[in-house]
């Protein structure tokens, strides 16, 4: 049986420099055991990255540009 921790899943998903180390056990699904803790940790990592990306799109420097209607997270203009 193979168990891969959350760092291995993330490395493989992002095709990091060590992704090849994790590929064989992850693709051998007949022998792969996936505990709930790594599932939660990968989920938490993913949500944090999505949140970080959305913050980049909320740039107050756009306020005052012609033709741009800026609305912040609280609906203020």
C-alpha positions as CSV (number, residue, x, y, z in Angstrom):
1,X,0.0,0.0,0.0
2,X,1.1,3.5,-0.7
3,X,0.3,6.7,1.3
4,X,1.4,10.0,-0.1
5,X,1.3,13.1,2.2
6,X,-0.1,16.4,1.1
7,X,3.2,17.8,0.0
8,X,3.5,15.0,-2.5
9,X,0.0,15.6,-3.9
10,X,0.7,19.3,-4.2
11,X,4.1,18.7,-5.8
12,X,2.6,16.3,-8.3
13,X,-0.4,18.5,-9.1
14,X,1.8,21.6,-9.7
15,X,4.3,19.5,-11.7
16,X,7.1,20.6,-9.3
17,X,10.7,19.5,-9.6
18,X,10.0,16.4,-7.5
19,X,6.7,15.5,-9.2
20,X,8.3,12.4,-10.7
21,X,9.0,10.9,-7.3
22,X,5.3,10.9,-6.5
23,X,4.0,9.9,-9.9
24,X,4.4,6.1,-9.5
25,X,2.6,5.7,-6.2
26,X,-0.1,8.2,-7.1
27,X,-0.9,6.4,-10.4
28,X,-0.9,3.0,-8.8
29,X,-4.4,3.5,-7.6
30,X,-4.9,-0.2,-6.8
31,X,-2.4,0.2,-4.0
32,X,-3.0,3.9,-3.0
33,X,-4.5,4.7,0.4
34,X,-5.7,8.3,0.7
35,X,-6.3,9.3,4.3
36,X,-8.7,12.2,5.0
37,X,-6.0,14.5,6.5
38,X,-4.0,14.9,3.3
39,X,-7.3,15.5,1.4
40,X,-8.1,18.3,3.8
41,X,-4.6,19.7,3.7
42,X,-4.6,19.8,-0.1
43,X,-8.0,21.4,-0.1
44,X,-6.9,24.0,2.5
45,X,-3.7,24.8,0.4
46,X,-5.9,25.1,-2.8
47,X,-8.4,27.5,-1.1
48,X,-5.5,29.6,0.2
49,X,-4.0,29.9,-3.3
50,X,-7.4,30.8,-4.8
51,X,-8.0,33.4,-2.1
52,X,-4.5,34.9,-2.7
53,X,-5.3,35.1,-6.5
54,X,-8.6,36.9,-5.9
55,X,-6.8,39.4,-3.7
56,X,-4.6,40.3,-6.7
57,X,-7.7,41.2,-8.7
58,X,-8.9,43.7,-6.1
59,X,-6.5,46.5,-6.9
60,X,-7.5,49.8,-5.5
61,X,-5.1,51.5,-7.9
62,X,-7.7,51.2,-10.6
63,X,-9.9,53.7,-8.7
64,X,-10.1,57.0,-10.6
65,X,-9.3,55.7,-14.0
66,X,-11.6,56.9,-16.8
67,X,-14.3,54.4,-17.7
68,X,-13.5,52.1,-14.7
69,X,-16.2,51.6,-12.0
70,X,-14.3,50.4,-8.9
71,X,-16.2,48.5,-6.3
72,X,-14.4,47.2,-3.2
73,X,-15.2,44.0,-1.2
74,X,-17.8,45.9,0.8
75,X,-19.6,47.3,-2.2
76,X,-18.2,50.8,-1.7
77,X,-17.3,52.9,-4.7
